[in-house]
Amino acid sequence: MRRLSVLGSTGSIGKQTLEVVRNAPADFTVEALTCGSDTDTLFEQIIEFRPKVCSVMDEKKAKELSDRLKSSDINIDVLMGTEGNITCATLDSCDTVVGAIVGFAGLVPVYNAVLSGKDIALANKETLVAGGDIIMPLIREKGVMMLPIDSEHSAIWQCLKGEARSDLDRILITASGGPFRGKTRDELEKVSVADALHHPTWNMGGKITIDSATMMNKGLEIIEAHHLYGIECDRIDVVVHPQSVIHSMIRLKDGSVLAQMGKPSMILPIEVALYYPKRGPSIVKEFDPFDAAVSNLTFEPCDTEVFRLVKLAYEAGKRGGLFPTVMNAANESAVRAYLAGKIGFLGIEKTVFDTVEKMDPSISGMELTIDSICQTDKDARIYADELIEGIIRE
């Protein structure tokens, strides 16, 4: 039985993780749950799964939840902020932490969970984008497991089972192409937030959906794959596959290509991670290769001249150090501004490029520690926000 702490339990991945738990109560217990501010959903989850502790990032919301639980005669500690997340990630009674907090905020709790000897089921890309150079060595030092939940990395992980890493030639990360596949730069100037949030395949949260629209999600996945599988960024390709049936592929040195296939669903990669090294019961509709919707599979190259953030991610991944941290922080700030209607779609890209260029001299050669990563993240957000204000005034 796995004893879980679900960080970000009210988001898409968190909810689907709890769906897996709900369908297999003999296989899992929930020790802790955390959220940002959605305490209504968290309250219902607490009622159902009865964790020992919970945490809410928003202090006011945390106090309101505590009062609500007390009035319902439910005795549970309600923590708050980053320290609350760290406590939930390091509970003695927990053996596996599901990292489903969106964005950079997921890094520090996962880092502390690894220090505490917990296995990590990771859905949060930014943890390895910003902290992969310290997280992965720590994973090996502590002898714990890194279990990828992200569908692409779960696919790669499954394809690599039984294969010698020395036989790996290339990783082929698939991408749906997002809502703006095939559009020109001129067309991207005019797209609306509603257009960007209309993903053709996946139902995800706002930030991740916008990252799919800019293709930054593939840039983050390139860097993530580099850390997870110890392969150079130059040996990782992005393949646009609109049907989202093949979740990623590997090519071996003899030319063989292995792929993992299935319907677009995060339930399966969550199950693969949480049941590892075994296979769990299927709770999703089985894949039918004769279904007309999936019988015609196509593949295209990623257009990095239109979606330039992918090209930047390759460069940041190759340079390493604090460059991915700056890129990620600027992207989070820019996406937040775009969702708020403050900047246009291509303003996201401009903010990220300009922030990386501005901070390049100050971060080159800096020592990489959890403190320097966190400070650089803060500095990059400040500069990105200043750039955004400048764009607004133009």
CORVENCOR-V356749 format. One line per field, one symbol per residue. ss: DSSP state (A for helix, B for strand, O for the rest). A space follows every 50 residues. Layout:
ss->???
This chain:
ss->OBBBBBBOOOOAAAAAAAAAAAAOOOOBBBBBBBBOOOAAAAAAAAAAAO OOBBBBOOAAAAAAAAAAAAAOOOOOBBBBAAAAAAAAAOOOOOOBBBBO OOOOOAAAAAAAAAAOOOBBBBOOAAAAAAAAAAAAAAAAAAOOOBBBOO AAAAAAAAAAOOOOAAABBBBBBBBOOOOOOOOOAAAAOOOOAAAAOOOO OOOOOAAAAAAAAAOAAAAAAAAAAAAAAOOOAAABBBBBOOOOOBBBBB BBOOOOBBBBBOOOOAAAAAAAAAAOOOOOOOOOOOOOOOOOOOOOOOOB BOOOOOOAAAAAAAAAAAAOOOAAAAAAAAAAAAAAAAAOOOOOAAAAAA AAAAAAAAAAAAAOOOOOOAAAAAAAAAAAAAAAAAAAAAAAAO
